[in-house]
Amino acid sequence: MQHTFLERTKAITGAALIGLGIVILYRNLDQAINQLSHLGTPKDLLGVLPAVVLTALQLLQAYASDHQRFLQDLFQHLLVTFWPLLLVVAGTALSQDAVPGKMNAAIKKDRGSVDLTAPRSTLK
């Protein structure tokens, strides 16, 4: 099967977007793990606990005072944090569109009727 130039370009662009998104996600995860590893021993974490509780209370207060603004800020923060996932999703969509026959061929199966009363009816 010959692919057109557009299909090849879509597949290559999709793979590049997937790769770039995964690399950025890995780098962000690595930075987060490094920051968490600097917290120290569990005994040191007890000193962080009051700050976590205070932050949780401030979040609760912000949610109680203005639901819509809180949800907008939360969505914006999540979008900024997880934007590399959008690259992976876009790359996956481009890669799947590049070879349309391949995905559908794997899904199609023989869907003959099955007699559930017969012994071993689900095996052919």
N, C-alpha and C positions, 0 to 999 in steps of 0.2 A: 504494500500500500504506500503510495507516494503522498508525502505531506506537502502542503503548499508552504510558501515562504511565511505567510501569516501564522500558520499553525506552529511552525518551528519557532518563530519569534515569540509567540505566546508561551510555548513550553519553556523556552530558555528564560524569558522574563519571569515566569512563574517560579521556576527553580531558583532564580537569583533572589526574588523577593522572599521566598521561604527561607533560604540560607541566611540572608541578611537579618530577617526577623528573629531567627533562632540564635544567631550570634549576639544580637543586641540583648535578647532576653537572658542568655547565658551570662553576659557581662553584668547586667543589672542584678541577677541572682547572686553572682559572685561577690559583688560589692555589698549586697545586703548581708550575706553570710559573714564577710569580713567585719562588718560593723557589729553584728551580733556576737562574734567571737571576742571582740574587745571588751565586752561587758564584764568578763571575768568569771569568778566562781559563783556558785549558787548563793553563797553568803553575801557576795557583792550585789546580787540581784535584789535582795531585800531592801537595799537602799533605793533602788529604782522603783519599787512597788508604790510608794506614795505618789511619785510623779505620774505613774500610769493611772492610778485611781483618780488623781486630780484631772488629768486629761480626759478620762472617760466621763467625769462629771461635767466638764466643760462642753463636751460633745453632746451630752444629754440635754444640757441647758440650751445649747444652740438649736437642737432639734425641737425642743419644746417651744421656743420663742418664734421660730419661723420655719415651718416644715418645708415649704417650697424652696426657699433659699438654701437650706441645708442639703436637700436632695440635689439641687443644681450644683452646689460645690462638691458634693460627694461624687456625682457623675463626672464632673470636670477632672477631679483628682484621679478617678479610676481611668479615665481616658488618657490622661497624661502618663500615668503609670504603665498602662498596658498597651500603648500604641504599637509596640512591635508585634503584638498578636494580630493587629489589623494587617500588617505586612504578610504574615503567614497565611491569614485567611484569603487575602487578595491573591497571593501566589498560588494557593491551592485551587482557587476558582479559575485562574488563568490556565493552570496546568490541566485541569479537568476539561476545560473547554477546548484545549488544543487537540485532544484526541477523543472526539465524541463517541466513536464506535466502540472503543475499548471498555469503557465503564458499563455501557448497556449490555455488552456481550457477557460480562461476568455476572450480571444480575439475572439474566434470563435463564430459566431452568425448565425442565419438563414438569409441568404442573398437572399431571394426570390425576384422576380421581383415586382415592384410597378407600378401600373397604375396611372399616375399623372393626368389623365383626370377625373377619378372617384372622387366623393366627399369623403372626409376623406380617401384619398388613402394611406396616410402614417401610418394610424392606423390599427392594425390587430384586 
